[in-house]
Amino acid sequence: MNYVLITGASAGIGEVFARELAAEKQNLILVARREDRLTALASELSVQHGVSVEVLAADLAAADGAEKVAAAVASSGWKLGGLVNNAGFGDRGAFTELSLERQLNMIQVNVASLVSLTWKLLPNLKKNQGSFIINVASTAAFQAGPNMAIYYATKAFVLSFSEALHEELRDSGVAVNALCPGATESEFAAEANMTNTKLFKAGAMSAEAVVKQALAKRRSAIVIPGLRNRLMVWLGKISPRLINRRIAGWLQA
């Protein structure tokens, strides 16, 4: 029996990944801090789809969070057919005005825990032909982001890391994908203090639409859901970086 492990599974894109994968009859391991939400979701999905759903409460902002998750997978003997590194958060504000602790926690969740989980779980994934890794990056990965400097930088790391790993592992049977959504309807905007920004006022994709495109193209190196998002990324490639970063800063206002 193989499982797909999903981090940040208690809400937003992570919860939708759980629902869509359960509908595919994939067994799941749900990871997040909020155990009550995970337990309720696990019960619902197991009854609705007849799949096995395990719950791991873990804080990936903690230095040992990823280690605890990997250790639980190993001790339980769970075989993995997929890994969705979805856990992450952002915050809006000038670098010097946001707390250093929160920004370092952002790096821990968005980068360090993602890398650690990937490294620790890859041997397990390699044992199962056709397994996959989806790392949730962002369209923010394609340019610098004034007033969200650390968030944009972490997503640039995720994109670069995922692309490199896609090439390294393409003959191993493990597909690695960087999912790069733009503004998406989820808890992210409220947590990041972004609900009143031009970016989100211009409209956001549903988490369901984002996840459906991600899963349909899970073996591609990069998935950018939505025509508007793909157009923005394309325009960014032909525009000077000065223009791109000023537009990014304007969108956060």
C-alpha positions in Angstrom: 0.0 0.0 0.0 1.4 3.3 -1.1 0.7 6.7 0.4 1.0 10.4 -0.7 2.3 12.6 2.0 0.9 16.2 2.0 2.2 19.0 4.2 0.1 21.9 5.1 -2.9 19.7 4.5 -5.4 21.3 7.0 -6.6 24.1 4.8 -6.3 25.8 1.4 -4.3 24.2 -1.4 -3.1 21.4 0.8 -6.6 20.4 1.8 -7.7 20.5 -1.9 -4.7 18.3 -2.8 -6.0 15.8 -0.1 -9.5 15.8 -1.5 -8.4 15.4 -5.2 -5.9 12.7 -4.4 -8.4 10.8 -2.3 -10.8 11.0 -5.2 -8.0 9.3 -7.2 -8.1 6.5 -4.6 -4.7 7.5 -3.3 -4.0 6.7 0.4 -2.8 9.7 2.3 -0.6 11.0 5.1 -1.8 14.4 6.2 0.7 16.7 7.9 0.0 20.1 9.6 0.0 21.8 13.0 -3.8 21.6 13.5 -4.5 18.0 14.4 -8.2 18.5 14.9 -8.6 19.7 11.4 -6.5 16.9 10.0 -8.5 14.3 12.0 -11.8 15.6 10.7 -10.6 15.7 7.1 -9.1 12.2 7.4 -12.3 10.8 8.7 -14.3 12.4 5.9 -12.0 11.3 3.1 -11.7 7.7 4.3 -15.5 7.3 4.5 -16.2 9.1 1.2 -13.5 7.4 -0.9 -12.6 4.3 1.0 -8.9 5.2 1.3 -6.5 4.9 4.2 -5.7 8.4 5.7 -3.1 8.8 8.4 -2.6 12.0 10.4 0.7 13.5 11.6 0.6 16.7 13.7 3.9 18.6 13.2 5.2 22.1 13.2 7.5 22.5 10.2 8.7 25.9 11.6 10.5 24.0 14.3 14.0 22.9 13.5 13.2 19.2 14.1 9.7 19.3 12.5 10.7 17.6 9.3 12.8 15.0 11.2 9.8 14.0 13.3 7.7 13.6 10.1 10.3 11.5 8.4 10.9 9.4 11.5 7.1 8.7 11.8 7.0 7.5 8.2 9.9 5.2 8.7 8.7 3.8 12.0 5.3 3.1 10.6 6.7 1.4 7.5 4.6 3.6 5.2 5.6 3.3 1.5 5.4 6.5 -0.4 4.1 7.1 -4.0 4.1 10.8 -3.7 5.1 13.9 -1.7 3.4 17.2 -1.9 5.5 19.9 -0.1 2.8 22.4 0.3 3.4 23.9 3.7 4.5 27.5 3.6 3.5 31.0 4.5 4.2 34.6 3.6 4.0 38.0 5.2 3.7 41.5 3.7 5.8 44.4 5.0 9.2 46.0 4.8 12.1 43.7 5.6 13.2 45.8 8.6 9.6 46.2 10.0 8.6 42.5 10.0 10.0 40.5 13.0 13.2 38.7 12.3 11.8 35.6 14.1 8.8 35.4 11.7 11.0 35.8 8.6 13.4 33.1 9.8 10.5 30.9 10.5 9.4 31.5 6.9 12.7 30.3 5.6 12.5 27.3 7.9 9.1 26.2 6.6 9.3 27.3 3.0 12.9 26.2 2.4 14.7 24.2 5.1 11.8 21.8 6.0 11.0 21.3 2.3 14.6 20.4 1.5 14.9 18.2 4.6 11.7 16.2 4.0 12.6 15.8 0.3 16.0 14.4 1.1 14.8 12.1 3.9 11.9 10.7 2.0 13.5 10.3 -1.5 14.9 6.8 -0.8 11.4 5.7 0.0 9.9 7.3 -3.1 12.6 5.8 -5.3 11.4 2.3 -4.4 8.0 3.0 -6.1 8.1 3.4 -9.9 6.0 6.3 -11.0 6.2 8.3 -7.8 6.2 12.1 -7.8 7.1 15.2 -5.8 5.2 18.4 -6.1 6.9 21.4 -4.5 4.5 24.4 -4.2 6.4 27.5 -5.3 4.7 30.6 -6.7 4.7 33.0 -9.6 6.6 35.1 -7.0 9.5 32.8 -7.8 10.2 34.6 -11.1 11.1 38.0 -9.7 12.2 39.9 -6.6 9.4 41.1 -4.4 9.7 44.4 -2.5 7.7 44.3 0.8 7.7 40.5 0.6 11.4 40.1 0.2 11.9 36.9 2.1 8.7 35.2 0.8 9.7 35.9 -2.9 13.2 34.7 -2.2 12.1 31.4 -0.6 9.9 30.7 -3.6 12.7 31.4 -6.0 14.7 28.8 -4.1 11.9 26.3 -4.4 11.6 26.8 -8.1 15.4 26.5 -8.8 15.7 23.5 -6.4 12.8 21.7 -8.0 14.0 22.2 -11.6 17.4 20.9 -10.7 16.0 17.9 -8.9 13.6 17.2 -11.9 16.7 16.8 -14.1 18.7 14.8 -11.5 15.9 12.3 -11.0 14.3 12.0 -14.4 15.8 8.5 -15.0 14.9 7.3 -11.4 11.1 7.1 -11.9 10.5 10.0 -9.5 9.0 13.1 -11.2 9.7 16.4 -9.5 7.4 19.4 -10.2 7.4 23.0 -9.2 3.8 24.3 -8.9 3.8 28.1 -9.4 0.3 29.5 -8.7 -0.5 33.2 -8.6 -3.1 34.7 -6.3 -5.3 31.8 -5.0 -8.4 31.7 -2.9 -7.1 30.3 0.4 -6.1 31.3 3.9 -2.8 32.5 2.5 -3.9 36.0 1.7 -5.2 36.7 5.2 -2.2 35.1 6.9 0.1 37.2 4.7 -1.8 40.4 5.2 -2.5 40.6 1.5 -6.3 40.6 1.1 -6.4 44.3 0.4 -3.6 44.4 -2.2 -3.9 45.1 -5.9 -2.8 41.5 -6.6 -5.7 39.9 -4.8 -8.3 42.6 -5.6 -7.6 41.8 -9.3 -9.0 38.3 -8.7 -7.7 35.0 -7.6 -8.0 31.4 -8.9 -9.8 28.8 -6.9 -7.6 26.3 -5.1 -9.5 23.6 -6.9 -8.5 24.9 -10.3 -4.9 25.2 -9.2 -4.7 21.7 -7.8 -6.5 20.1 -10.8 -3.9 21.6 -13.2 -1.1 20.6 -10.9 -2.2 16.9 -10.7 -2.9 16.8 -14.4 0.7 17.8 -15.1 2.4 16.3 -12.1 5.3 14.9 -14.2 6.1 18.3 -15.8 9.0 20.3 -14.4 7.0 23.5 -13.9 3.3 24.1 -13.8 1.9 27.7 -13.8 -1.9 27.4 -13.5 -4.0 30.0 -15.3 -3.6 31.9 -18.5 -3.2 35.2 -16.7 -0.4 33.8 -14.5 1.4 32.3 -17.5 1.2 35.6 -19.4 2.6 37.5 -16.4 5.5 35.1 -16.1 6.2 35.3 -19.8 6.1 39.1 -19.8 8.5 39.1 -16.9 11.0 37.1 -18.9 11.2 39.8 -21.6 11.0 42.8 -19.2 14.0 44.4 -17.4 14.4 43.2 -13.8 14.0 46.8 -12.7 10.5 46.9 -14.1 9.6 43.5 -12.8 10.5 44.2 -9.2 8.8 47.6 -9.3 5.6 46.0 -10.6 5.8 43.3 -7.9 6.2 46.0 -5.3 3.2 47.9 -6.8 1.0 44.8 -6.7 1.6 44.5 -2.9 0.3 48.0 -2.2 
